Amino acid sequence: MYICFNALKMGFKAGLRPFIGLDRIFLKEKAKGQLLVDVGQDSMNHFYPITWAIVDKETKRIWDWFLGLLKGSLDLQNREGYTFISDMQKGLIEAMRTTLSEANYRYCIRRIEDNWCKRWRSGKLKKLL
């Protein structure tokens, strides 16, 4: 199930930064599966929900579907100038390459820091990050 309210779409187009964060959240209670979300950021650095979807699992095919719908909803048309950020979700990088190839894609520093600290728990390299 994919949801994109017109008011949120118009708000994004009316003046939010060309920055979109992508994430997924596990649903546990009655509704099993995952919630895929994308959020924007306004001029005061507040998060702004744009679209979301409930899916059974996270795969490249699912991310292709979600990004395709997002692209159509926001009329992105593979334009340069948009930056997407995420936590390296399964299949998302490949889906970005095929669905939004001209957009910029970055990793969340929090995830990079987690992986970095697993390898170098202390010392000079941790401080450099």
N, C-alpha and C positions, 0 to 999 in steps of 0.2 A: 504494500500500500504506500503510495507516494502522495505527499501533501505539500501544496504550495498555495498559500492564500494570496489573493490578488493584492490586498493591502500591504503585505510584507514585500511582495515582489515590486510594487510601485515605490515603496519606501526605499528599497535598495537602489533602484534605478534613479531615484530623485536626488541622491547625494551621498550615499555611503562610499567609503573608500573602495578601490578595486582590489579588495583583499577578502578572500573567502577561506575560512577554516573548515576542514573536513574531519569528522570523527565518527566513531561508532561506540555504542554503549550496549552492554549485554542486558537483555530483559530476562528476568528470572521468575517472578511469581506466576500468575495465571497465563500471561502471554509470553511464551518462550520465543526466542529469536534474538534479533539485534535491531537496534535503532540507529540508522545512519542519519547524520545531521550535517548541515552546513550553516555557518554563521558568518555574518559580516561584522564590521566594526565602524561605529560612527565617529564623528570628529572629536568626541569627548572620550574615546577609547572604550565605550560601552559595547558589549556584544549585542548583536541583532540577529535573531533567528530568521532564516530565509526559507529553507525547505527541510523536510525530513521524510524518512521512509522506514517502514517496518519490514524486515526481511527475515528469512529463515537462517541464512548464514552469510558469511562474508567471503566472496570470491571475485575474481576478475570480471566474470560475467555480470554479477550483481552490481559491481562498481561501474561497469560500462553502462548498464541500464540506468543507474542513479544519475551518473554524470550526463548522460544523454538527455534525460528529462530536465535536469538542472540547466543544461545548455539551452534547451528549447524554452524553458520557463523564463529565463532571464535574457533570452535572445543574445547569447554570448558569441555565437558564430565563429568560434576559434580565434577571436581577436586577441592581439597582443595587449599587454598592459594589465592583465589580471594576474594576481599572484595567489596561489593556493598553498596552504600549509596543512600538514597532518603529522600523525605519529607513525608513519610507515605501515599503514594497514595492509593486510594481505590483498594483493591484486590491484591496489590503488595506483601504484606507479605505472604499471602497464596500461591500465585503463586511462590514465591521464595522457599517456603518449598517443593513444588511438583516438580518444574523444575530444580532448582539448590540447592538441599538440603545440599550439602557439603560446599557450599560457605558461607563466612561470610557476615552478613547483619547488617548495622548500620544506624542510623537515623542522618539526618543533624542537627547539633547543632542549626542552625538558627531556625528551626521549634520547637525544644525543648524550646529554649529561648522564642519564641513567646507565646507558651502555658504556660510556667512558669510565664511570666510577666503578663498574664491575671489573674492568680490566686494570685500572690504576686507582686503587682505593685511597691512596694518600700520596703525598710528595709533591714535587714541583709540577708534574704534568696535570694533576688535578687542579692546582692553583691557576695554571695557565688557561684552563678552560673557563 
